[in-house]
Amino acid sequence: MKNIMCTGFCGFVGSAVHKKLLAMEGINVFGFDLPNNDFTNAVDIETFIEGNNIDTIIHIGAVAGLDFCMKEPIDAVKVNVYGTGLLLEAAKKHSCKFIHTSTWAVNGKLEHPYDITKNMAEELVQMYNKVYGLETMILRLATMYGPGMRPNGVIWAFLEKSMKGEDITIQGDGNQFRQFLWVEDAAEAFKQSLTHFESGRICEVQASNRVSVRQLAEAVYPDNKDKIKYLPKRKGDEESFYVDPEETEKALGWKAKIDIKEGMKKLKEFMKQ
């Protein structure tokens, strides 16, 4: 039996991954998250790994809110960089495999505190792999959406406002696109990373389709575009660029299944409940 430590299992992505792993045979899954556990505390980490005989760490926990990271960059460094470093050191000490969660945005211009701290965490993971021989994989996730997402996420915000008949606001011209990924598709990629583990591999866990923010807005207000308002671009927002998932699809035997139309429909039904 594998004993897996899943950090951030109470969060949006972490809860979906935790649920997916619990359904797998031959593994025990141990969730590690606030308020009971803190991966910026070395004693907490050591006690947890030793007490549960952990052999694999899936590190999902992070400070992810863009606005929060912009306002509190030191907290972002403490959690996203220092916390990752403590987990890596513990993984080295106990010979654990390490699957790290990163973001598509590390491929970009790296001007936002969130992107920078996630890139720094990646550098640490790769250092432990190359210098210390730690078995690691990195999963760079797309822009995620689905049940449990933050209400300020663009898809949730648009759907919520449309259900109330309120105006939608877009920061910028709306032509910026993302490769939006349904959270359960991402959870499946984590499952596949366990069965297709390849040390040193970086996986771009992305949907293949580009969807612009303008297209999202027009999808929720197809006959009333006057409800769509435009504001100045938000400082630090990542520019649009395409991340090709083909190599990851082959390596993991995985592919995104839920397209944006189906996903938005499923999310809207969830919100009504």
N, C-alpha and C positions, 0 to 999 in steps of 0.2 A: 504493500500500500504506500502510495506517495502521500506525504503530509505537506500541504501547501498553505503558505501564509499569504493572505490577500489584503494588502493595505488599502485604506480608503473604501472599504466594502459598504459603508453606509451612504456613500455618495451616488451621484447619478450614474456614471459609468461603472463604478465599483460594485454597486448593488446588482446591476444586470450581469456582470461577469461572475459575481459570487453565486447568483442563482443558477447560472449556466453550469458552473463547476460542480455545484452540489448534485446535479443530475448525472454526473459522470461516474462510471464504475471504476473501482481501484484507486480512488483517492479520498483523502480526508481534507476538508477545507476549513481553515481557521481564519476568521475575519479579525483584522487588526485595525482599529480606528478610534478616534475620539468619541466619547470622553474617557473611555476606559484605558485606551492605549495611545501612546504618542511616539511617532517615529522620529521626533527630534530629541528623544530621551534614550540614551544608549542602554540604560539599565532596563527600561521597558522592553526594548528590542531583544536584548540578551535573555531576559527571563522568559519571554514569549517563545523564542526559538528553541531554547533548551527544554522548556516545559512541554512543548508539543512535538519535539523531535522533528523540526521542520527540515525538509530537504530542498524545497523550491519556494522562492519568494516571487510573487507577482506584485509589483509596486505600482499602484494606481493613485494612491493618495497624493494630493498636491493642492496648493493654492491656485485656483484656476480662473477666478473672476478677473477680467481684464481691468475693470475700473478699480477694483481693490488693489491689484498689483501696481497700478499706476500711482495710487495714493500711498501705498505702504510697501515700497520696494524692499525694505529690509526684512519685513515679514516674508515676502516672496523668496528672498535669498535663504532665509533660515529654514523654511519648509522645503522648498523645491531643490535647493542645492545641498545645504548642510544635512537635512534629513535623509536625502538620498545617499550622501556620503556615509552616514552612520549605518544605514542598511547594507550598503556594499561592503563595509568593513566587517560587519557581522556575518554576511554571506561568505566572505573569504575565510573567516575564522572557522565557520561550521561547514564549509564546502557545499554551500547551497547553490543550485542554479538560480539565475536572476533574470526575470522578465520585466523589463522597464517600460513604462508608458510615457510616450513623448507626444509631440504635436507636429502636424504638417508644417506649421509656421517656422520651424527651425530651418527650413529650406529658404526662407525669405531674407529680408533686409536686416532683421534683428535690431529693431529700435525700441520695441515695447518691453518693459520689465518682465512680463510673463514669458515672452518668446526667449529673451536672453537667459532667464533663469532655467528654463527648460533645456536650452542648448547647453548651458553649463553642466546640468545634470547628465545630459547625454555624454559630454566629454569625460565626466567621471566614470560613467559606466564603461565606456570604451577603454579608458585607462586601466581599470581593474581587469578588463578582459585581456588587454595586450601585455600589461606589465606583470600582473599577478596570476594570469591564467584562469581567472574566474570565468565560468561558463555563463554567458549573457546573451540575451536577445533584446532588441528595442523595437517596440511597436509605435509608430508615429500615426496617431489617430487623426481623422478628418474632423471637420466641424460637426459635432454630434447633435442629434435631436431625438426626442422620444419621451415617453412618460417618465417623470422625475427630473426633467431638465429644469434649469433655472428659468424663472418666469421672464427674466430680461433677455433671454435668448431670442434671436430675431424671429424664428418660426413661431415660437410660443407667443411672443408679443403681438405678431401680426394676426394670428388666429384669434387671440383673446380680444383684441380691439375690433376685429371684424364681427365677432359674435355680439359685440355691444353696439355695433354701428358707428364706432369712433374712427377718427382719422388715423391713418398710418403715417409714421414719420420715417424717412430714410436719411441717414447721414452720408452725404455724398451724392453722386449722380445716379446711383442704383445700378451701374453697370459692373460693379465689383461682383465677382462670382465666387462660389464655394462649391466643394464637392461634398455636399451634405450626406451624412451617414447615419442610418437608423441604429439606435443604440444596441439592439439585439443582434444586428449584423456584426457590430464590433465585438460583442461578447463571444460570438462564434469564432472570431479570429483569435481570441485569447485561448479558447479551447483547442483550436488547431495548433497554436504555438506550443502547446504541451506535447501533442502527439507528433509534431513535425519540428521539434526543437533542433536548432542548428546554431551552435555557439558562434557569436560574432556577427550574426545576421541582423540587418536593419530592415524592418518591414514597413512599407507605406500602406497602411490600412485605410483605403480610400474607396469611395464610389467612383465609377468611371465618368459619370455625367457631370457637366458644369451647369450650375443653376445660379443666375444672377439675382441680386436682392430685388431688382425691379420685377423680374419674373415672379418671384414669390409674392410681392405685393399685388401684382395684377391677377395672380391666381386666386387670391382671397377677395379681391374687388374687381372681377372681370368686366362688370358693366357700370362701374362708378369710379373712374380713375381720379375724379376730383377729391376723393377721400385720401389720395396718396400725396403727402407733402414732403418736400425736400429741405434738408438742413445742411449746414456746412459739414464737411468731412470731419470725423472724430480723429483727434490727434493720436498717432501711434497705431492706427489700424493697418493691418497687413495688406499689401497690394494683392491683386489677383494673379495667380499663376497656377498652372496645371501640374499635378503630381500624378505620375503614371503608376497605377497599381498592378500592372501586368506581371511584373517579376514576383511580387508578393503573392498574387493569386496562384501562381505556379508553385511557389515554395511552400505555401501553407495548404494548398488544395482548398482554397477559400475564395468566395466572391460575394460582393454585396448583392442581396436579393430584393430588398424593398426599395422601389424607386420613390422619388420625391412626392408624386401625386398620391400613391398609396400610403406613404408615411404620414403625410399631412392629414389625410382622411382618418387614419387610425388615431393620430394624436388629437384631432378635433373631437372624435368620439370619446376618447379618454377624458378630455377636458370637460365635456358635457356631464360626465358622471360625477 
